[in-house]
Amino acid sequence: MPSSPEQIQIDVETQYLADRLPKEEDKFAFAYHIAIHNHGADAVTLLNRYWLITDGNGKKTEVKGPGVVGEQPTIKAGESYRYTSGAILDTPFGTMEGYYEMKDGSGDLFRAAIPVFGLSTPNLIN
């Protein structure tokens, strides 16, 4: 049975990088740590990524391209792939969401959705 988006679980943790940018730049740097778990019966290969990044002012930025962090990993059945990347926002909070375009063992393409997650500086009032 080919893999499907439901068999891919994506977990995200975020981190504010307070010391990454000079204060006079008035920008905010964040890291996001991604774990992609393959609960399917077949290996899948991550071909492309798509991100929609929205800052606190509603400014939207799209990012798309091959793989993640310079790799197009193949994730075997029952295994996980982890990586860390980052984003810089003009505001102290924002959101990210998107999908990974993946290929299963049969060569069929599918999208694994990345649920919306927040980026925010510590102690920000919601």
N, C-alpha and C positions, 0 to 999 in steps of 0.2 A: 504494500500500500504506500503510495507516495506521501511525502510530508506535506503538511498544510500549515497555514498561519497559526492555527490553534495549537499545534504541537511545538511552537517556538515560544518560550517565555523570556521576556526581557525585563531585567531588574536594573534600576538606576539609583545611584546615590550621588548627591551633589556636595560640593564643598566651595565655600567662598575663599578666594585667595587674596586676603587683605594686603599682603606685601608684594604682590606680583607687579603692580603698576605704580608709577609715581603719583602721589596725591594730586599734583597739579594737572594731571591728565583728565581728571574728573570722569573716569571710566571705572568699570567694575569687572574684575576677572573671576571666573568660576571654572572649576573642574567638574567633570561628570564622569563617574565610574560606571561602566556598563558591563553587565553579565548577560550573555545570550545562552540560554539553555535549550538544547535540542531533546525534546521528549518524544520525538518521532522514531520510527523504525529504521530510517535511512539517514545517511549523511546528507548534509545540506551545505551549499557554498554561498557565502555572502558576496554578492556581486557589486551592488551599489547601495548608496545611502541617500536619504533625503531628509533634511531637517527644515522645520519652520520655526524660527526663533522670533519671539515677540517680546519687546522690552516693555517697561512700565508705562511708556507713552503711547503704546500701541504700534510702534514702528516694527514692521515685519521684515525679516531677512530670510531668504531661502538659500540653503546650502545643499548642493548635490554633487555626486561624483562617484568614482569607482572605490569600492571597499571602504575600510576604516583604518585610520592611522597607517596608511601605506600598505595595507594587507587586504587580501580577499580570502579570508580563512574558510577552510572546510571544517565543519563541526560534525563529528561523528555522532551517531545515535547514542543517547544517554550521556553525552559530554557537554561541556560548556566552553565558551570563549569569553575572555575578559579583556577589556582595554580601558584606557583613560584618555580623555581628550578635554578640550576646553572651549569656552566661549567668553567673549568680552561684550558687555552691555554698556549702554549710555546711562542706564538707570540702576538703582540698587536692587531691582527685582525684575523678573520676567519669566517666560515659560519657553519650553522647547517641546516639540513633538515631531513625529515623522514616521518613517518606515525604512526597513531594509528590503531591497529586492534580492531574493534568494532563488537558488536553483536546487531542485531535489535530485536524487539519484537517477531519475528517469529523464532528466533534462527539462522538466517542467518548471516554469518560473512562477513565483508567488511573492506576495508582499507580507512581511511580518510587521505589524503596526507597533510603533513605539508610543506608549501612552504619554499623555501630557505630563510633564513634571516641572516643578518650579525651581527657579534659581533666585535666591535672596540672601542679602547680607544678614548676619546674626542680629537678633533683637529688633527686627523690623516689625512694626505693629501691623497686623493684618486687618 
